[in-house]
Amino acid sequence: MKPGVVSLVVISDIVRPRLLLRPPAQVSERQRELQKAIKEVDDCGLTIKVEHRPFLLHPTMEEDQVIDRATFYREKFGEEKLKQIKQMVTSRAEDVGVEIRFDGQLCQTIRAHRLLRKAFEVGGQELQEKVQDVLFYTYFTEGKDVSDLEYLTDLADTAGVLTKDQALEFFKSDEYRTEVEHMANEARKKGVTGVPFTIINGKWAVSGGQTSDVYTQDGNIAYISDVGADILKPLFIVGCTITGLSFFLSSAIERTLRHQGRLVANMRRRERILASLAVFFAFVGMCGLILLSIFDTKRFTKQHRVFLLVFIVGVGMSAIFTVIEYRWLSHDFVELRKLKTLYIVKGIIAAILIILAIAFAITLFEAIDPGEWTISFGFTFYLLTFFFDLRMSKGVHKGELSRERLLAMQQNGQSIAATREANQGNGAMPGGHPDQVHGYGNGNGAGTNEYGNGAGTNGYAPGTAGVAGDAQMSHANGPATFGNGNAPIAHPANTHAANGASVGYP
């Protein structure tokens, strides 16, 4: 099993009693809380990388300025609140075997943070933590001034970061000064107001000096849906429900429009079966998405993963059936380029989603961050393709692209695009068959108020209306009511002539 790598960025300041310290020379089971958390997950096969970054609790103080710590705390908190803070801090300090002092000097910590950055450069995580342990310990238990140059140069030499001479040159220069100030400012811009502030893998944050169980959460590493496991859970459920319903309804409405003849109809039974399966699995995917939001990963880890699998399988199967269906449709109607484009786009997205799903399933128990969140982005793009599906029904009347109509056009060698263009150009309006509307149709059948090549009610039919009784008030160029010449009224059919009368235009 390939071990996972967890990156921890701890943002803190030296003058903040984080209560995560231990005496630097003391080997004890009472480890710092963060170190305890790391030790608790040793059997998970994880590699923990820790980097400490600066935060300036007193950014306006001058670099050489010092303030009496007891006076500062008293003025800031007041006697009563300061007493409560001392009790809490003292109690937590005793738990890790140290004695906290509240006297000494409060100072600016830029120099100390510069030394920590240098230690990280020279010896990485191990050396940086070694130097930081000493800084914390001497500041809180001995009341040391951690901005004092002599103290810092001795520490750099003792810890093995730099020699005394090198340390003096380092502090005289501006090395790491700009970086420390930039990191501290960036932390404030990102909303960090209290320290310590721990960022896990660049995604999840733990604010404040927490106990080890907060970091481990019983050994469960958080997934992206953890954002909906606590206070944001109602919003998470609503978002998943809207997304799931949008997916299912888009799939169902698209097939309904095909059935109504407003989108290219499925010509074969196999395509109709595929369409039904695609809608069914879209429903399954919707249910999986909604249920995984209800059964969050924090409280219902196993159920959450089951419904996550249901969601992925539902979307994947629906996508596969949809792509095959579109492939056959585009083969039948080559002239519809949009249809071919949509099936290709859907196929590419579906293939990527399936590959990601397989990779996610393989790495689920091996990697701390398998990247399952990328599937949600891919699903969003797949969902957007339905917008273009539904948009193709714009301006198409019911029955215009029905199966029967498409078969007739195929038999006559007509193009869908050309026929639609002709109908729209001739003023076709809704109300029935394209050749049976209030326009200039191209058909040979009877029609209401039509200018057609056959008999029609209240229509001008230049041709074959030889029996006036077959048409009501029909104007024809032959023997018909109101013809161009003397035309007998053959049958009383609600015309403007009496039986036996001859009505015509000389």
Helices and strands as residue ranges (DSSP letters): E 4-12, H 33-40, G 42-44, E 46-54, E 66-68, H 69-77, H 79-95, E 105-107, H 110-142, H 149-159, H 164-172, H 177-189, E 197-200, E 204-207, H 212-216, G 217-219, G 224-228, H 233-260, H 269-294, H 301-332, H 337-363, H 373-391, H 403-411, H 416-425, E 447-448, E 456-457, G 468-470, E 487-488, E 502-503
